[in-house]
Amino acid sequence: MDENQTKVVKEFVLVGFSQTPSIEAGLFVLFLFFYVSTWVGNVLIMVTVIFDNSLHSLPMYFLFGNLSFLDLCYSTITTPKLLADFLDNEKLIPYDQCIVQLFFLHFVGAAEMFLLTVMAYDRYVAICRPLHYTTIMSRGLCCVLVAVSWVGGFVHSAVQTILTIRLPFCGPNQVDNFFCDVPPVIKLACTDTFVIELLMVSNSGLISTSSFVVLVSSYTTILVKIRSKEGRQKALSTCGSHLMVVTLFFGPCIFIYARPFSTFSMDKMVSVLYNVITPMLNPLIYTLRNKEVKSAMHKLWKRSGFTCKKQET
């Protein structure tokens, strides 16, 4: 057997964006700002939903709070390692840590896809069957749908991870991205991966594409069923934020996963969009377009300010 075939890769090198220290220092500051903003925005949303009774009791905001939690988890899977690598010339990640990162990336990412689909169903019921909304979208059903989203994400990720760890890696070990993901990692396997790629594309690509089609169909059905111009405008206003989030998240995922695992020059930028930028933008999109959330945040802010003043006196 060839010597290279007996060699087992124990760590990978994450290529990242640049090897120039001055550029990496600037990128560190930029991505640190993105990550801190993601934490602040999503934690603020979760705290507001939890402590405001008017929001906490509504299915839409219960699901919204869960989406913020998923966004926070999703960003945390890759961004801290990216920030550390900006300060490290070697940018190494052990094989085991790479597989763990890959697993949780697909676990949380798929769970978010399913949750966004659930949120589309919630909007459909709210707009098309408003009199039965609270009966249909009960807290029990919402909890079940959230749990199903997590279980679906786990099953999807388990399949991706098992297919990956069964591959032999004997070099090279440079992952052409800033995190471990299925497409760049399996390219490094020292065996033919054509069948594995087809299985993974059919898995990830099918989930992202079919979920996106279901979401678009759902919102289209809502608009078609509403006859009045005023009602359609209200529906557009209500669903607009959801459509923006869906487009920002699903667009890059379909671009990355619903095609053969060939490398494009813009892959890293697209990865930044759905791994770093979208989790940061989601809270802004929802709060800026939602009067109820802004009002609840304002009341929470006033309440906390009053409490501080009372404690000082």
Contacts in CASP RR format, 6 or more apart in sequence:
PFRMAT RR
TARGET T0000
AUTHOR 0000-0000-0000
METHOD contacts of the structure
MODEL  1
MDENQTKVVKEFVLVGFSQTPSIEAGLFVLFLFFYVSTWVGNVLIMVTVI
FDNSLHSLPMYFLFGNLSFLDLCYSTITTPKLLADFLDNEKLIPYDQCIV
QLFFLHFVGAAEMFLLTVMAYDRYVAICRPLHYTTIMSRGLCCVLVAVSW
VGGFVHSAVQTILTIRLPFCGPNQVDNFFCDVPPVIKLACTDTFVIELLM
VSNSGLISTSSFVVLVSSYTTILVKIRSKEGRQKALSTCGSHLMVVTLFF
GPCIFIYARPFSTFSMDKMVSVLYNVITPMLNPLIYTLRNKEVKSAMHKL
WKRSGFTCKKQET
4 170 0 8 1.000
4 171 0 8 1.000
4 190 0 8 1.000
5 168 0 8 1.000
5 170 0 8 1.000
5 190 0 8 1.000
6 170 0 8 1.000
7 170 0 8 1.000
7 171 0 8 1.000
8 168 0 8 1.000
8 169 0 8 1.000
8 170 0 8 1.000
9 95 0 8 1.000
9 169 0 8 1.000
9 170 0 8 1.000
9 171 0 8 1.000
9 173 0 8 1.000
9 188 0 8 1.000
10 94 0 8 1.000
10 95 0 8 1.000
11 92 0 8 1.000
11 93 0 8 1.000
11 94 0 8 1.000
11 95 0 8 1.000
11 98 0 8 1.000
11 173 0 8 1.000
12 92 0 8 1.000
12 93 0 8 1.000
12 94 0 8 1.000
12 95 0 8 1.000
12 98 0 8 1.000
12 173 0 8 1.000
12 174 0 8 1.000
12 175 0 8 1.000
12 180 0 8 1.000
12 185 0 8 1.000
12 188 0 8 1.000
13 90 0 8 1.000
13 91 0 8 1.000
13 92 0 8 1.000
13 93 0 8 1.000
13 173 0 8 1.000
13 174 0 8 1.000
13 175 0 8 1.000
14 81 0 8 1.000
14 85 0 8 1.000
14 91 0 8 1.000
14 92 0 8 1.000
14 93 0 8 1.000
14 175 0 8 1.000
14 177 0 8 1.000
14 178 0 8 1.000
14 179 0 8 1.000
14 180 0 8 1.000
15 91 0 8 1.000
15 174 0 8 1.000
15 175 0 8 1.000
15 176 0 8 1.000
15 177 0 8 1.000
15 178 0 8 1.000
16 82 0 8 1.000
16 85 0 8 1.000
16 91 0 8 1.000
16 177 0 8 1.000
16 178 0 8 1.000
16 268 0 8 1.000
17 23 0 8 1.000
17 24 0 8 1.000
17 27 0 8 1.000
17 178 0 8 1.000
17 268 0 8 1.000
18 24 0 8 1.000
18 27 0 8 1.000
19 89 0 8 1.000
24 86 0 8 1.000
24 87 0 8 1.000
25 86 0 8 1.000
27 86 0 8 1.000
28 83 0 8 1.000
28 86 0 8 1.000
28 87 0 8 1.000
31 79 0 8 1.000
31 82 0 8 1.000
31 83 0 8 1.000
31 86 0 8 1.000
31 276 0 8 1.000
32 83 0 8 1.000
34 79 0 8 1.000
34 276 0 8 1.000
34 277 0 8 1.000
34 280 0 8 1.000
35 75 0 8 1.000
35 79 0 8 1.000
35 80 0 8 1.000
35 83 0 8 1.000
35 276 0 8 1.000
35 280 0 8 1.000
37 280 0 8 1.000
38 71 0 8 1.000
38 72 0 8 1.000
38 75 0 8 1.000
38 79 0 8 1.000
38 276 0 8 1.000
38 279 0 8 1.000
38 280 0 8 1.000
39 72 0 8 1.000
41 68 0 8 1.000
41 280 0 8 1.000
41 283 0 8 1.000
41 284 0 8 1.000
42 68 0 8 1.000
42 69 0 8 1.000
42 71 0 8 1.000
42 72 0 8 1.000
42 279 0 8 1.000
42 282 0 8 1.000
42 283 0 8 1.000
43 68 0 8 1.000
43 72 0 8 1.000
44 283 0 8 1.000
44 297 0 8 1.000
45 64 0 8 1.000
45 65 0 8 1.000
45 68 0 8 1.000
45 283 0 8 1.000
45 286 0 8 1.000
45 287 0 8 1.000
45 293 0 8 1.000
46 65 0 8 1.000
46 68 0 8 1.000
46 69 0 8 1.000
46 72 0 8 1.000
47 300 0 8 1.000
48 55 0 8 1.000
48 293 0 8 1.000
48 296 0 8 1.000
48 297 0 8 1.000
48 300 0 8 1.000
49 55 0 8 1.000
49 56 0 8 1.000
49 61 0 8 1.000
49 62 0 8 1.000
49 64 0 8 1.000
49 65 0 8 1.000
49 68 0 8 1.000
50 56 0 8 1.000
51 300 0 8 1.000
52 296 0 8 1.000
52 299 0 8 1.000
52 300 0 8 1.000
54 292 0 8 1.000
54 296 0 8 1.000
55 61 0 8 1.000
55 292 0 8 1.000
55 293 0 8 1.000
55 296 0 8 1.000
56 62 0 8 1.000
59 122 0 8 1.000
59 133 0 8 1.000
59 134 0 8 1.000
59 137 0 8 1.000
59 138 0 8 1.000
59 139 0 8 1.000
59 142 0 8 1.000
60 119 0 8 1.000
60 122 0 8 1.000
60 123 0 8 1.000
60 126 0 8 1.000
61 292 0 8 1.000
61 293 0 8 1.000
62 139 0 8 1.000
62 142 0 8 1.000
63 115 0 8 1.000
63 118 0 8 1.000
63 119 0 8 1.000
63 122 0 8 1.000
63 142 0 8 1.000
63 145 0 8 1.000
63 146 0 8 1.000
64 119 0 8 1.000
64 286 0 8 1.000
64 293 0 8 1.000
66 115 0 8 1.000
66 146 0 8 1.000
67 112 0 8 1.000
67 115 0 8 1.000
67 116 0 8 1.000
67 119 0 8 1.000
67 282 0 8 1.000
68 282 0 8 1.000
68 283 0 8 1.000
70 108 0 8 1.000
70 109 0 8 1.000
70 111 0 8 1.000
70 112 0 8 1.000
70 115 0 8 1.000
71 112 0 8 1.000
71 278 0 8 1.000
71 279 0 8 1.000
71 282 0 8 1.000
71 283 0 8 1.000
72 279 0 8 1.000
73 104 0 8 1.000
73 108 0 8 1.000
74 105 0 8 1.000
74 108 0 8 1.000
74 109 0 8 1.000
74 112 0 8 1.000
74 275 0 8 1.000
74 279 0 8 1.000
75 275 0 8 1.000
75 276 0 8 1.000
75 279 0 8 1.000
75 280 0 8 1.000
77 101 0 8 1.000
77 104 0 8 1.000
77 105 0 8 1.000
77 108 0 8 1.000
77 179 0 8 1.000
77 275 0 8 1.000
78 101 0 8 1.000
78 105 0 8 1.000
78 178 0 8 1.000
78 179 0 8 1.000
78 275 0 8 1.000
78 276 0 8 1.000
79 275 0 8 1.000
79 276 0 8 1.000
81 93 0 8 1.000
81 101 0 8 1.000
81 179 0 8 1.000
82 178 0 8 1.000
82 179 0 8 1.000
82 276 0 8 1.000
85 91 0 8 1.000
85 178 0 8 1.000
93 101 0 8 1.000
93 175 0 8 1.000
93 180 0 8 1.000
95 169 0 8 1.000
98 175 0 8 1.000
98 180 0 8 1.000
98 185 0 8 1.000
99 161 0 8 1.000
99 164 0 8 1.000
99 165 0 8 1.000
99 180 0 8 1.000
101 179 0 8 1.000
101 180 0 8 1.000
102 160 0 8 1.000
102 161 0 8 1.000
102 164 0 8 1.000
102 180 0 8 1.000
102 181 0 8 1.000
102 182 0 8 1.000
102 185 0 8 1.000
103 157 0 8 1.000
103 158 0 8 1.000
103 160 0 8 1.000
103 161 0 8 1.000
104 157 0 8 1.000
105 157 0 8 1.000
105 179 0 8 1.000
105 180 0 8 1.000
105 181 0 8 1.000
106 153 0 8 1.000
106 156 0 8 1.000
106 157 0 8 1.000
106 160 0 8 1.000
106 161 0 8 1.000
106 182 0 8 1.000
106 204 0 8 1.000
107 153 0 8 1.000
107 154 0 8 1.000
107 156 0 8 1.000
107 157 0 8 1.000
108 153 0 8 1.000
109 153 0 8 1.000
110 152 0 8 1.000
110 153 0 8 1.000
110 156 0 8 1.000
110 157 0 8 1.000
110 207 0 8 1.000
111 149 0 8 1.000
111 150 0 8 1.000
111 152 0 8 1.000
111 153 0 8 1.000
111 154 0 8 1.000
112 149 0 8 1.000
112 249 0 8 1.000
113 207 0 8 1.000
113 208 0 8 1.000
113 211 0 8 1.000
113 249 0 8 1.000
113 250 0 8 1.000
113 253 0 8 1.000
114 148 0 8 1.000
114 149 0 8 1.000
114 152 0 8 1.000
114 153 0 8 1.000
114 211 0 8 1.000
115 146 0 8 1.000
115 149 0 8 1.000
116 211 0 8 1.000
116 215 0 8 1.000
116 242 0 8 1.000
116 245 0 8 1.000
116 246 0 8 1.000
116 249 0 8 1.000
116 250 0 8 1.000
117 211 0 8 1.000
117 214 0 8 1.000
117 215 0 8 1.000
118 145 0 8 1.000
118 146 0 8 1.000
118 149 0 8 1.000
119 242 0 8 1.000
120 214 0 8 1.000
120 215 0 8 1.000
120 218 0 8 1.000
120 219 0 8 1.000
120 242 0 8 1.000
120 246 0 8 1.000
121 145 0 8 1.000
121 218 0 8 1.000
122 137 0 8 1.000
123 218 0 8 1.000
123 219 0 8 1.000
123 222 0 8 1.000
123 238 0 8 1.000
123 239 0 8 1.000
123 242 0 8 1.000
124 218 0 8 1.000
124 221 0 8 1.000
124 222 0 8 1.000
125 132 0 8 1.000
125 133 0 8 1.000
125 136 0 8 1.000
125 137 0 8 1.000
126 133 0 8 1.000
126 137 0 8 1.000
126 238 0 8 1.000
127 222 0 8 1.000
127 226 0 8 1.000
127 235 0 8 1.000
127 238 0 8 1.000
127 239 0 8 1.000
128 221 0 8 1.000
128 222 0 8 1.000
128 225 0 8 1.000
129 136 0 8 1.000
156 203 0 8 1.000
156 204 0 8 1.000
156 207 0 8 1.000
159 203 0 8 1.000
160 182 0 8 1.000
160 200 0 8 1.000
160 203 0 8 1.000
160 204 0 8 1.000
163 196 0 8 1.000
163 199 0 8 1.000
163 200 0 8 1.000
164 182 0 8 1.000
164 185 0 8 1.000
164 186 0 8 1.000
167 186 0 8 1.000
167 189 0 8 1.000
167 191 0 8 1.000
167 193 0 8 1.000
167 196 0 8 1.000
168 189 0 8 1.000
168 190 0 8 1.000
168 191 0 8 1.000
169 188 0 8 1.000
169 189 0 8 1.000
169 190 0 8 1.000
170 190 0 8 1.000
171 188 0 8 1.000
171 190 0 8 1.000
172 188 0 8 1.000
173 188 0 8 1.000
174 188 0 8 1.000
175 184 0 8 1.000
175 185 0 8 1.000
175 188 0 8 1.000
176 184 0 8 1.000
176 187 0 8 1.000
176 263 0 8 1.000
176 267 0 8 1.000
177 184 0 8 1.000
177 267 0 8 1.000
177 268 0 8 1.000
177 271 0 8 1.000
178 268 0 8 1.000
178 271 0 8 1.000
178 272 0 8 1.000
179 271 0 8 1.000
179 275 0 8 1.000
181 256 0 8 1.000
181 271 0 8 1.000
182 200 0 8 1.000
182 204 0 8 1.000
182 257 0 8 1.000
182 261 0 8 1.000
183 256 0 8 1.000
183 257 0 8 1.000
183 261 0 8 1.000
183 267 0 8 1.000
184 263 0 8 1.000
186 193 0 8 1.000
186 196 0 8 1.000
186 197 0 8 1.000
186 200 0 8 1.000
186 261 0 8 1.000
187 193 0 8 1.000
187 261 0 8 1.000
187 263 0 8 1.000
189 196 0 8 1.000
193 261 0 8 1.000
197 260 0 8 1.000
197 261 0 8 1.000
200 257 0 8 1.000
200 261 0 8 1.000
201 257 0 8 1.000
201 258 0 8 1.000
201 259 0 8 1.000
201 260 0 8 1.000
201 261 0 8 1.000
204 253 0 8 1.000
204 257 0 8 1.000
204 258 0 8 1.000
205 254 0 8 1.000
205 257 0 8 1.000
205 258 0 8 1.000
206 258 0 8 1.000
208 250 0 8 1.000
208 253 0 8 1.000
208 254 0 8 1.000
208 257 0 8 1.000
208 258 0 8 1.000
209 254 0 8 1.000
209 258 0 8 1.000
211 250 0 8 1.000
212 246 0 8 1.000
212 250 0 8 1.000
212 251 0 8 1.000
212 254 0 8 1.000
215 246 0 8 1.000
215 250 0 8 1.000
216 246 0 8 1.000
219 239 0 8 1.000
219 242 0 8 1.000
219 243 0 8 1.000
222 235 0 8 1.000
222 239 0 8 1.000
223 232 0 8 1.000
223 235 0 8 1.000
223 236 0 8 1.000
226 232 0 8 1.000
226 235 0 8 1.000
237 289 0 8 1.000
240 289 0 8 1.000
241 285 0 8 1.000
241 286 0 8 1.000
241 289 0 8 1.000
241 290 0 8 1.000
244 285 0 8 1.000
245 278 0 8 1.000
245 282 0 8 1.000
245 285 0 8 1.000
245 286 0 8 1.000
248 273 0 8 1.000
248 274 0 8 1.000
248 277 0 8 1.000
248 278 0 8 1.000
248 281 0 8 1.000
248 282 0 8 1.000
249 274 0 8 1.000
249 278 0 8 1.000
251 274 0 8 1.000
252 270 0 8 1.000
252 271 0 8 1.000
252 273 0 8 1.000
252 274 0 8 1.000
252 278 0 8 1.000
253 274 0 8 1.000
255 270 0 8 1.000
256 267 0 8 1.000
256 270 0 8 1.000
256 271 0 8 1.000
256 274 0 8 1.000
286 293 0 8 1.000
287 293 0 8 1.000
287 294 0 8 1.000
287 297 0 8 1.000
288 294 0 8 1.000
END
